[in-house]
Amino acid sequence: MKVGIIGAGSVGSTTAFALIMKGVARKVVLIDANQAKAEAEASDLAHATPFAYANKVKAGTYEDLKGCEIVIVTAGANQKPGETRIDLLGRNVKIFESIIPQIAKAAPDTTLIITANPADIMTEVALKLSGFPKERVIGSGTVLDTARFRTLLGYHLGVSPQSIHANVIGEHGDSEVLVWSAGDAGTVSLDKLAEEFGKPFTPEVKAQIDDGVRNAAYKIIDGKGATFYGIAGALCRICSAISNNEYAILNVSTHHEDVEGVKNVCLSLPTVLGKRGVHNVVYPVLNDEERSKLASSAKVMKEFSDKALEMISQN
Ligand code: NAD
């Protein structure tokens, strides 16, 4: 599979590394406004290929995206300590206006995967600017947040995160919804398993895990300036689900006609992914509290998406 990555910064270059070392992509094209940076990253990455697969990595131009099955968009401003993802909106809408039409022209059949923040809103912006069908415009969404949730649940229970089925849906950001009511491991609900293992989910434990998931990026950014390994793993997983036509269910962000009464909004729900991009969406069974949190998340996403779409028409 040939993959294009726009933005060869921390997220773009780490994602390229994950794709080539796992053999998910055989060709990677890196594009960055800073050409010297793209070339340097491409060279460094190419030197890892003898230890992985017969991959090709190169720095390129938009014309080089021709034939890409997937184009990942990471180009954009990233959060500074204290900034929310929503604070990046104005800057990243401008960047998308310059890059998305060029991708659409060079690779009209590609599937776009949007990861620049605020990721759900930028997915809506990319949908509008590309003119692609909604099945082929996918935000990395809460795939990463779900991994964070499973990791912390696994650590608490003493079970591999891979064996835990639990999901984060809604916004990739402050209003995301941790679905506690529907998690399980080894056929047993998470609550019951926690009781059986003598590690109950007390309100304090739940609050700690919620904080560890919801505020993970803020803490990592405070410590090292950016997050990139987790998202690179998530993007690699999404690419392999598409490339291998897996029909895997991942919590990616896509455009929905109605989420809890909010019309035309991008956010994450469990989504069946394969060669055509989105094949189906699973509307989750939630309790009343989670349903109301999902409605609030959808309202926030809708409010900011409308603002972002207005910004496009003003330019
Ligand atoms: P970074 O600053 O390291 O890299 C961004 C790159 O984009 C830079 O190399 C820059 O030169 C390039 N760029 C800027 N404008 C461009 C343009 N018009 N055309 C081409 N390239 C351009 O930032 P990063 O840490 O890699 O983060 C990138 C984005 O990903 C940010 O918006 C960040 O918030 C987001 N992010 C999202 C997630 C997620 O889960 N969705 C996780 C981490 C980071």
Boltz pocket constraint, residues with backbone or C-beta under 6 A from the ligand:
constraints:
  - pocket:
      binder: B
      contacts: [[A, 6], [A, 7], [A, 8], [A, 9], [A, 10], [A, 11], [A, 12], [A, 31], [A, 32], [A, 33], [A, 34], [A, 37], [A, 74], [A, 75], [A, 76], [A, 77], [A, 78], [A, 79], [A, 88], [A, 95], [A, 98], [A, 99], [A, 114], [A, 115], [A, 116], [A, 117], [A, 118], [A, 119], [A, 140], [A, 141], [A, 144], [A, 172], [A, 226], [A, 227], [A, 228], [A, 231]]
      max_distance: 6.0
